[in-house]
Every structure is written in C-alpha cells, then in structure tokens.
C-alpha cells in the first residue's frame, strides 16, 4: 500500500473517530449537548467523492462496532454473546450511511437536506429486525433543552433529530464550499485538507446564504414554538392527585437470590409506610397487604399468567406475562391488568421456539438464562381507573403503564393516549422498570451505568409527544416525575430520594408529588411518526439508487477497457 493511501485512510479514521467520540459525549450522563450540532461534520467530510468506497466502508464499520460496543457495555453483564451479536448487527448502519452519503456528494445534492434524511432514516431503521432500538438518537441529547423539544408533539423525536442533522449538514456544506473540506483531483486527501485556501466567493455565495438563512429561520421557529407551548401550560394544566413513587436499589443478581427477599420486602414496606403517611393516593411498585387505606391505590409490577388445572389436579400456566396490577383501597385487585406488549428480544422472549426449534436452541446461547423463560406478549392497551373521591364515582383519573423499555418506543405511548375515536383518554402515564439488570454490584455497593440516565432522558420525549406527565418508578433509578413539557422535575412534595432527579441512581428511597394533568391533544398522538417513516423510505430508495448507479458505472468502466 502506498504511503499516500495509508495517510488517507488514517485521516478517514480520524474523522470517523471524532464523530463517534462526540456522539458518545452528547448523551447522558456526559450531556455535552452542544456538540450534537457539529458531531456529524467529521463523518460527512470523511465521505468525500475522492475517497475510495471500500476503505471508507471498512473503516466506518470497525469504528461503528467499537462505538456500539463501548456505549452498550451495560448489556455485557446480562448476556455478553447477545451484546456482541447486537453490536455486530447494529454497526452496519455506519458503512451504509457512508456509502449513500458519498453517493449524494458525488451527485452534489444539498447536504443540509440529505444529511437529516439519511440520519433520521437510519435512526428509524436502528434495530429494525428486532422491533426497533430507539436509543441514542440525536434528539435525546437535547432532553434538557425544554424549548427545543416541544416540536416533538408534532414530529416526535424525528423532528429534533432532523433539525440537528440539518445544522450538521449545513456546517459541512459551508466548510466544503470554503475549500477546507476533503479531496481535490490529482492530490491526496491528507495533503489537500491542510493546504487549500478558503474560497470566500463560494462561501458567501447566494446559494449558501439562502441555505443558512433557511436553517437559522427553522431554528428560530422551533424556539418560538417551544416558548409558545410552554406558556400555554397555565391554560391547559390542572393539578391531579398526590402520587408516591418507590425506588428500590437491588441489582438483578441479588434480586434473583431468595436470601434477599426479606431485605427487599422490608425496604419496600418502609418506603410504602412513609409515603402513605405523607398522603399519597397512588403508589407505584408496592404491596397488596398494605393497600388498605381509605383512598390509596397501589400499582404493582409482577409476573402474570393464565392458569389451567390438569386432569391430575396440577396447575399449568398456559401463558406467562410481565404484568402490572392495580390494587384498590379495600385491598382487592382490579379486574383490569396490563400485560406487557413489546417484549425485549433475548431478555424476555427468544424467537423461533415453535417455528424453528434448532435455531431457537442456538439463540438460547445468547440469553442470560439456561432455561426457557420466554414470556407471552400482551395485546390490550389497558387503561386503569381511579375514582377522584367518595361520591364522585362517575369522575375518574385514568392512566396506563409502560413496562421497562416500552417507554422508549413512541408507538406504545401513543396508542395508550388516544381512544378509537382519536380523543385523549389518559391523565398520565406510568413507567415501571427493573434497571437493576444494568448496574454493577461489588463489595455490597451498587454502581450505576450510563443506561440509567439515558433511559430517563428518552422517556422525556414520550411526555412531550403526547402531552402527558410520566411517573417513573424504577429499581436502582431513575425514579422521577416528568411533566408534559418534558421537564424532569427536581425536588418533590415529600420524599427521601436526592433532590436532583438525575442523581437518583444506585440508591433507594421514595418521593411523592402532585401529578400535573394536561388536557391538550397533540398532532403526534393522532398521526404518529410520519417524518421518520418518510426518511427511512427515502434512505432505502437512495441505497437502491446508489447500488444501481455503482453497478452501471462499473459496467461502463469495463466496457471502456
């Protein structure tokens, strides 16, 4: 290999690594959110028309693989074969994007439009064959920027990801126009990247001016829209009931041990007692025997199932669910229960158990268990009801439950929110989750992973998309109240958890607060993720077009020879 080629590959890798590092730092718990607006620029510059497609794709895949292995490290203790297999699969998106982006640059398509379409489309296709992996999106980096995230009630997370990618595309386009980008006929990338002189005529041309004005105008519009939606709160939000959220701090390795059962029980009972004394009307994740207050409802996450008595009088479970149950103030359980609809592949269900047994046995090697633990998926979007008070049985609060990673899936929350007539039927959403899977336990101390903060940040967008407060009650954290503007509330009406919500990791306690009820119905709730779907379709079409064009050029080159 020539020295120039080695230098070019080194420069390509440097640019891709720079993007991978910035994409890591923009997400919680680092939260260097400002970097998100330029994080893709090195990636775009690496996809120069003068760069050879083969080395670019290989470099992109290897760096992408390291990116996902590093950022999803918290899956490794649960199932290291599954962690590796999933990262190997997900890493394919980077080289696909380099291939299509390089093609778009060859065709001189406007990057400020191409880049958002490609990257939002890739986000939608992330983990596609496993039901989707809605994690580490560009938009998630801005979860604390309350004004910007308000557009999610129209476009979902795709709207903000699109805007961030558009700014990245514009910056890259201006850099290329200023001749600080990559490539020049007859010269190596490494040489020209440093030596070229800024062409101010190209940079300040009318085309670039209009692009910049358009993007800046969109940014201003998003900020203005965000302020307007936030200022509406007083008109559309009313105070709901006092709700208590319990947070245990038990790693999954300890939780599975029968020796820890009594300790876990005592911790929950103590938190439950303290919250009850403070006047909570609803508890999350607590105990039936303690549900005998006059006005107290209790929400419990547990295994559910359908039992059948065999001829020999033994009991057989014909179905097994990950469920949520609501206990009424008299201690009885509500006739309604929610059975988790979206099961985590390899965590709650192993595919092909009946249709392809040999493949099923192979896949069992990628699971955290050595036995068949597969659960059944629920089908009903259950709405729980709580009477507002004695003598007012016709007036009720209504809420639904998202279990575990269901709060990361936009379609789940959206389908809960509206009834069959398109009217809002909920007052709030609840997320109960056991994130104790993703912490480290050593010498009796629990150490948090980055998964905890990222999970909470993602949940923010479900609140904004549907204008519903979200109550999170999560083992090992982060338990919190997220209002309908997406603000993760610090502090509480009463409680023992840390004041700062994002610091409630690897600790036990409780909090109680008043639930804000938002009466607004959103465009996103009614129409769903149409933007990311359209971007995914465009990405797919561009992939096909680029492949066809590459084959045609290859045939022409052979014909000329």
C-alpha positions in Angstrom: 0.0 0.0 0.0 1.3 3.5 -0.9 2.2 6.0 1.8 -0.4 8.4 0.4 -3.1 5.7 0.7 -2.1 5.0 4.3 -2.3 8.7 5.1 -5.7 9.0 3.5 -7.1 6.0 5.5 -5.6 7.5 8.7 -7.4 10.7 8.0 -10.7 9.0 7.3 -10.4 7.0 10.5 -9.5 10.2 12.5 -12.6 11.9 11.1 -14.9 9.0 11.8 -13.5 8.5 15.3 -14.0 12.2 16.0 -17.7 11.9 15.2 -18.0 8.7 17.3 -16.4 10.4 20.3 -18.7 13.4 20.0 -21.8 11.2 19.5 -20.8 9.5 22.8 -20.3 12.6 24.8 -23.6 14.3 23.7 -25.7 11.7 25.5 -26.3 11.4 29.3 -24.6 11.2 31.7 -22.0 13.3 30.0 -24.6 15.5 28.3 -22.3 17.7 26.3 -25.4 18.6 24.2 -23.8 21.5 22.3 -21.5 19.1 20.5 -24.6 17.4 18.8 -24.8 20.3 16.4 -21.4 19.5 14.9 -20.9 15.9 15.8 -21.7 14.6 12.3 -19.5 17.1 10.5 -16.3 15.0 10.5 -18.4 12.0 9.4 -19.7 13.9 6.5 -16.3 15.2 5.5 -14.9 11.7 5.5 -17.4 10.7 2.9 -15.6 12.6 0.1 -16.2 11.7 -3.5 -12.5 11.2 -3.8 -12.4 8.7 -1.0 -12.4 5.0 -2.1 -15.6 3.3 -1.2 -14.1 0.1 0.1 -11.6 1.5 2.7 -14.3 4.0 3.8 -16.9 1.3 4.4 -14.5 -1.0 6.3 -13.2 1.9 8.4 -16.8 3.0 9.2 -17.9 -0.5 10.2 -14.9 -1.1 12.5 -15.3 2.3 14.2 -19.1 1.9 14.4 -18.6 -1.5 16.0 -16.3 0.0 18.7 -18.8 2.8 19.2 -21.7 0.4 19.9 -19.7 -2.0 22.0 -18.4 0.9 24.1 -21.8 2.6 24.6 -23.8 -0.5 25.2 -21.3 -2.0 27.6 -24.1 -2.3 30.2 -25.7 -5.2 28.2 -22.5 -7.3 28.6 -23.1 -8.4 32.2 -26.6 -9.6 31.2 -25.6 -11.5 28.1 -22.1 -11.0 26.6 -22.9 -13.1 23.5 -26.1 -11.1 22.9 -24.2 -7.8 23.5 -21.6 -8.7 20.8 -24.2 -10.1 18.4 -26.4 -7.0 18.7 -23.5 -4.6 18.2 -22.2 -6.5 15.2 -25.7 -6.2 13.7 -26.3 -2.5 14.6 -22.8 -1.4 13.4 -23.9 -2.0 9.8 -25.7 1.4 9.7 -22.4 3.4 9.7 -21.0 1.9 6.5 -24.4 2.1 4.9 -24.6 5.8 5.6 -21.1 6.4 4.3 -21.9 4.6 1.1 -25.1 6.6 0.5 -23.6 9.9 1.7 -20.6 9.5 -0.6 -23.0 8.9 -3.5 -25.0 12.1 -2.6 -21.8 14.1 -2.5 -20.8 12.7 -5.9 -24.2 13.9 -7.3 -23.7 17.2 -5.5 -27.0 17.0 -3.7 -27.6 19.7 -1.0 -26.1 18.3 2.3 -28.3 20.4 4.5 -31.3 18.3 3.2 -29.6 15.0 2.5 -27.9 14.6 5.9 -31.1 14.9 8.0 -33.0 12.5 5.7 -30.2 9.9 5.9 -29.6 10.0 9.7 -33.2 10.2 10.7 -34.0 7.3 8.4 -31.1 5.4 10.0 -32.4 6.1 13.5 -35.8 4.6 12.5 -34.1 1.5 11.0 -31.9 1.0 14.0 -32.6 -2.5 15.3 -35.4 -2.8 12.8 -35.4 -6.6 12.7 -35.7 -6.8 16.5 -38.7 -4.5 16.6 -36.6 -1.3 16.7 -33.9 0.0 19.1 -34.9 3.6 20.0 -31.7 4.5 21.8 -29.0 7.2 21.5 -30.9 9.3 18.9 -29.5 12.8 18.2 -32.7 14.3 19.7 -32.1 12.5 23.0 -29.0 14.6 23.6 -31.3 17.7 23.9 -33.6 16.3 26.5 -32.9 19.1 29.0 -33.4 21.8 26.3 -37.0 22.4 27.1 -37.7 24.9 24.3 -36.3 22.8 21.5 -38.0 19.5 22.4 -41.5 21.0 22.2 -41.7 20.2 18.5 -41.9 16.6 19.5 -45.7 17.0 19.9 -45.8 17.3 16.1 -42.9 15.3 14.7 -41.8 13.1 17.6 -38.1 12.8 18.3 -37.5 12.7 14.5 -38.3 16.5 14.3 -35.4 17.5 16.6 -33.0 14.8 15.2 -33.8 16.2 11.7 -33.1 19.8 12.8 -29.8 18.8 14.5 -28.7 16.8 11.4 -29.7 19.7 9.2 -27.4 22.0 11.0 -24.6 19.5 10.8 -25.2 19.2 7.0 -25.1 23.0 6.6 -21.9 23.4 8.6 -20.2 20.6 6.5 -21.5 22.2 3.3 -20.1 25.6 4.2 -16.8 24.0 5.1 -16.6 22.2 1.7 -17.6 25.5 0.0 -14.9 27.3 1.8 -12.4 24.7 0.5 -11.4 23.4 3.9 -13.1 20.1 3.1 -11.6 16.9 1.6 -10.4 15.9 -1.8 -9.1 17.5 -5.0 -8.4 15.8 -8.3 -4.9 14.5 -8.5 -4.0 15.1 -4.9 -4.3 13.0 -1.7 -6.9 13.9 0.9 -4.3 14.4 3.7 -2.4 16.9 1.7 -5.3 19.0 0.4 -7.2 19.0 3.7 -4.5 21.3 5.2 -3.2 23.2 2.2 -6.3 24.5 0.4 -7.1 28.2 0.7 -10.6 29.4 1.6 -12.6 30.5 -1.4 -14.7 33.3 0.1 -16.7 33.8 -3.1 -18.0 30.2 -2.9 -18.6 30.5 0.9 -20.6 33.8 0.6 -22.5 32.9 -2.5 -26.2 33.4 -2.7 -26.9 29.7 -2.5 -25.1 29.3 0.8 -26.6 32.5 2.1 -30.1 31.2 1.4 -29.4 27.8 3.0 -28.0 29.4 6.1 -31.0 31.8 6.3 -33.4 28.9 5.9 -31.8 26.8 8.7 -31.5 29.7 11.0 -35.1 30.6 10.3 -36.2 27.0 11.2 -34.2 27.1 14.4 -35.9 30.4 15.4 -39.3 29.0 14.6 -38.7 25.9 16.7 -37.6 28.1 19.7 -40.6 30.4 19.3 -43.0 27.4 19.0 -41.4 25.9 22.1 -41.9 29.1 24.2 -45.5 29.3 23.0 -46.3 25.7 24.0 -44.6 26.2 27.4 -46.5 29.5 28.0 -49.8 27.6 27.4 -49.4 25.5 30.5 -51.5 27.6 32.8 -54.5 27.3 30.5 -54.4 23.6 29.9 -52.9 22.0 33.1 -54.7 21.2 36.3 -53.5 19.6 39.5 -54.0 15.8 39.8 -53.7 13.6 42.9 -50.7 13.0 45.1 -48.7 10.1 43.9 -45.9 8.2 45.6 -43.1 6.5 43.7 -41.0 3.9 45.4 -37.4 3.1 44.3 -35.5 0.1 45.5 -31.8 -0.4 44.9 -31.4 -4.1 44.2 -29.1 -5.4 41.4 -30.7 -8.2 39.4 -28.0 -10.7 40.6 -29.1 -10.1 44.2 -32.8 -9.8 43.4 -32.8 -13.4 42.0 -31.4 -14.7 45.2 -34.0 -15.9 47.7 -31.8 -14.7 50.5 -32.5 -11.1 49.6 -36.3 -11.4 49.6 -36.8 -10.4 53.2 -34.5 -7.4 52.8 -36.3 -6.2 49.6 -39.6 -6.6 51.3 -38.6 -4.6 54.4 -37.2 -1.8 52.2 -40.4 -1.5 50.2 -42.6 -1.7 53.2 -40.7 1.1 55.0 -40.9 3.4 51.9 -44.6 2.5 51.5 -45.3 3.4 55.1 -43.5 6.7 54.8 -45.3 7.6 51.5 -48.7 6.6 53.0 -48.2 8.8 56.0 -47.5 11.7 53.6 -50.9 11.3 52.0 -50.3 9.6 48.6 -53.3 8.4 46.6 -51.4 6.1 44.3 -48.3 4.1 45.0 -46.1 2.5 42.3 -44.4 -0.8 42.9 -45.7 -1.7 46.4 -47.6 -4.3 48.4 -51.1 -5.7 48.5 -51.3 -6.2 52.3 -50.5 -2.5 52.8 -53.2 -1.3 50.3 -55.9 -0.8 52.9 -56.0 2.9 53.2 -59.4 4.5 52.5 -58.2 6.4 49.4 -55.0 4.6 48.5 -54.5 2.7 45.2 -51.4 0.6 44.6 -49.8 -0.3 41.3 -47.6 -3.4 41.3 -45.4 -4.9 38.7 -45.3 -8.7 38.8 -45.4 -11.9 36.7 -48.9 -12.7 35.5 -50.3 -15.7 33.7 -53.3 -17.8 32.7 -53.7 -21.0 34.7 -55.3 -24.3 33.7 -55.9 -27.2 36.0 -54.8 -30.5 34.5 -56.6 -33.8 35.0 -54.2 -34.8 37.7 -55.2 -31.5 39.5 -51.8 -29.9 38.9 -51.8 -26.3 37.8 -50.2 -25.4 34.4 -49.6 -21.9 33.1 -50.9 -21.7 29.5 -49.5 -18.2 29.2 -47.0 -16.1 31.1 -46.8 -12.3 31.2 -44.8 -9.4 32.5 -47.7 -7.6 34.1 -49.0 -4.6 36.1 -51.8 -4.9 38.6 -53.8 -2.2 40.4 -54.9 -2.9 44.0 -57.9 -0.9 45.2 -58.2 0.8 48.6 -60.1 -2.2 50.0 -57.1 -4.5 49.2 -58.7 -6.3 46.3 -57.2 -6.3 42.9 -58.8 -4.5 39.9 -60.3 -6.7 37.2 -58.0 -4.9 34.7 -54.4 -5.8 34.3 -51.8 -4.8 31.8 -49.7 -7.4 30.1 -46.5 -6.1 28.5 -46.9 -5.9 24.7 -43.4 -5.2 23.5 -41.1 -7.9 24.9 -37.3 -7.4 24.9 -35.7 -9.9 22.5 -33.4 -12.3 24.4 -34.3 -10.6 27.6 -38.0 -11.7 27.8 -38.6 -13.8 24.8 -36.5 -16.0 22.5 -37.8 -16.2 18.9 -38.4 -19.3 16.8 -39.3 -21.6 19.8 -42.0 -23.3 17.8 -41.4 -22.4 14.2 -37.6 -23.2 14.1 -36.6 -25.3 17.2 -33.0 -25.8 16.1 -32.4 -22.1 15.6 -34.2 -21.5 18.9 -31.7 -23.7 20.7 -28.8 -21.8 19.1 -30.3 -18.5 20.1 -30.6 -19.6 23.7 -26.9 -19.3 24.0 -27.3 -15.5 23.7 -29.7 -15.2 26.7 -29.0 -14.6 30.3 -30.7 -17.9 31.4 -30.1 -21.6 30.9 -33.8 -22.4 30.8 -36.9 -21.5 28.7 -38.0 -18.2 30.2 -39.9 -16.8 27.2 -43.0 -14.8 28.1 -46.1 -14.2 26.0 -46.8 -10.7 24.6 -50.0 -8.9 25.7 -52.4 -7.5 23.2 -54.5 -4.9 25.1 -53.6 -1.3 25.8 -55.1 -1.3 29.3 -56.4 1.9 30.9 -56.6 1.8 34.7 -59.1 4.0 36.5 -59.1 5.7 39.9 -62.2 7.5 41.3 -61.4 11.0 42.2 -63.2 10.9 45.5 -66.1 9.5 47.5 -69.5 10.3 45.9 -67.8 11.1 42.6 -67.5 7.6 41.1 -68.5 8.9 37.7 -65.4 11.2 37.7 -62.2 9.2 37.5 -58.5 9.6 36.8 -57.2 7.4 34.0 -53.7 6.2 33.4 -51.7 3.5 31.6 -48.5 1.7 32.3 -45.4 1.2 30.2 -43.2 -1.6 31.5 -39.4 -1.5 31.2 -38.2 -0.3 27.7 -41.8 0.2 26.4 -41.3 3.9 27.3 -38.5 4.1 24.7 -41.0 3.1 21.9 -43.0 6.1 20.7 -45.8 4.0 19.2 -46.6 2.3 22.6 -47.3 5.6 24.5 -49.2 7.0 21.5 -51.6 4.0 21.3 -52.2 4.3 25.0 -53.0 8.0 24.8 -56.0 8.1 22.4 -59.2 6.0 22.2 -60.7 4.6 19.0 -62.3 8.0 18.2 -59.0 9.8 18.4 -59.8 11.5 21.7 -57.4 11.7 24.7 -58.3 9.2 27.3 -55.4 9.4 29.8 -54.4 11.8 32.6 -50.9 10.5 32.9 -48.5 7.6 32.0 -46.5 5.4 34.4 -43.2 3.6 33.7 -42.2 0.8 36.0 -38.9 -0.8 35.2 -36.2 -3.0 36.7 -33.0 -1.3 35.6 -31.2 -3.4 38.2 -30.1 -5.5 35.3 -27.7 -2.8 34.2 -25.8 -1.9 37.4 -22.6 -3.3 38.9 -22.6 -4.8 42.3 -19.3 -5.1 44.2 -18.5 -5.4 47.9 -22.1 -4.7 48.9 -22.2 -1.4 46.9 -24.2 -0.7 43.7 -22.6 1.2 40.9 -24.7 2.9 38.2 -24.2 2.5 34.5 -24.9 5.1 31.8 -28.1 3.2 30.9 -30.0 4.7 33.9 -29.6 8.3 32.8 -30.2 7.6 29.1 -33.4 5.6 29.9 -34.8 8.6 31.8 -33.8 11.1 29.1 -35.6 9.0 26.4 -38.7 8.9 28.5 -38.9 12.7 28.4 -40.0 12.6 24.7 -43.0 10.3 25.5 -44.3 13.1 27.8 -43.9 15.8 25.2 -45.2 13.8 22.2 -48.5 13.1 24.0 -48.7 16.0 26.5 -48.9 13.6 29.4 -46.9 13.6 32.6 -44.9 10.4 33.1 -44.3 8.9 36.5 -41.2 6.7 36.6 -40.8 4.1 39.4 -37.5 2.3 38.7 -35.4 -0.2 40.6 -31.9 1.4 41.0 -33.2 4.6 39.4 -34.0 7.0 38.0 -37.5 7.5 39.6 -39.0 10.9 38.9 -41.9 12.9 37.7 -41.7 14.2 34.1 -44.3 16.9 33.3 -46.0 17.3 29.9 -43.4 19.8 28.7 -40.7 17.2 29.2 -39.2 18.8 32.3 -37.7 16.2 34.7 -38.8 17.7 38.0 -36.1 18.2 40.7 -37.4 18.0 44.2 -40.7 16.8 45.4 -43.6 17.4 47.7 -42.2 14.9 50.2 -39.6 12.1 49.9 -36.2 10.7 50.7 -34.5 10.5 47.3 -31.9 13.0 46.2 -33.3 16.5 45.3 -31.7 16.4 41.8 -33.6 13.9 39.7 -30.6 12.7 37.6 -28.6 11.9 40.7 -31.2 9.3 41.9 -29.1 6.4 40.7 -27.9 3.4 42.7 -29.9 4.5 45.8 -33.2 3.5 47.5 -36.0 5.8 48.7 -39.3 7.3 47.8 -40.9 10.5 46.6 -44.3 11.9 46.5 -45.7 14.8 44.3 -48.8 16.2 42.6 -49.4 14.9 39.1 -50.0 17.7 36.5 -52.8 16.8 34.1 -52.5 18.3 30.6 -55.7 18.4 28.5 -54.1 19.1 25.2 -54.2 16.5 22.4 -51.2 16.5 20.0 -50.7 16.1 16.3 -48.2 13.3 17.0 -50.7 11.4 19.1 -53.1 11.4 16.2 -50.8 10.8 13.3 -47.6 9.2 14.7 -44.1 9.1 13.4 -44.7 10.0 9.8 -41.4 12.0 9.5 -39.0 9.2 10.5 -41.0 6.8 8.4 -40.7 9.0 5.3 -36.9 9.5 5.9 -36.5 5.7 6.3 -38.2 5.2 2.9 -36.0 7.8 1.3 -32.9 6.2 2.7 -34.0 2.8 1.4 -34.6 4.3 -2.1 -31.2 6.1 -2.0 -29.5 2.9 -1.2 -31.1 1.2 -4.2 -30.3 4.1 -6.4 -26.6 4.2 -5.3 -26.2 0.5 -5.8 -27.7 0.6 -9.3 -25.6 3.6 -10.2 -22.4 1.9 -8.9 -23.1 -1.2 -11.0 -23.8 0.9 -14.1 -20.5 2.8 -13.7 -18.7 -0.5 -13.1 -20.1 -1.9 -16.4 -19.1 1.3 -18.3 -15.6 1.1 -16.9 -15.2 -2.5 -18.0 -16.6 -1.6 -21.4 -14.2 1.2 -21.9 -11.3 -1.2 -21.0 
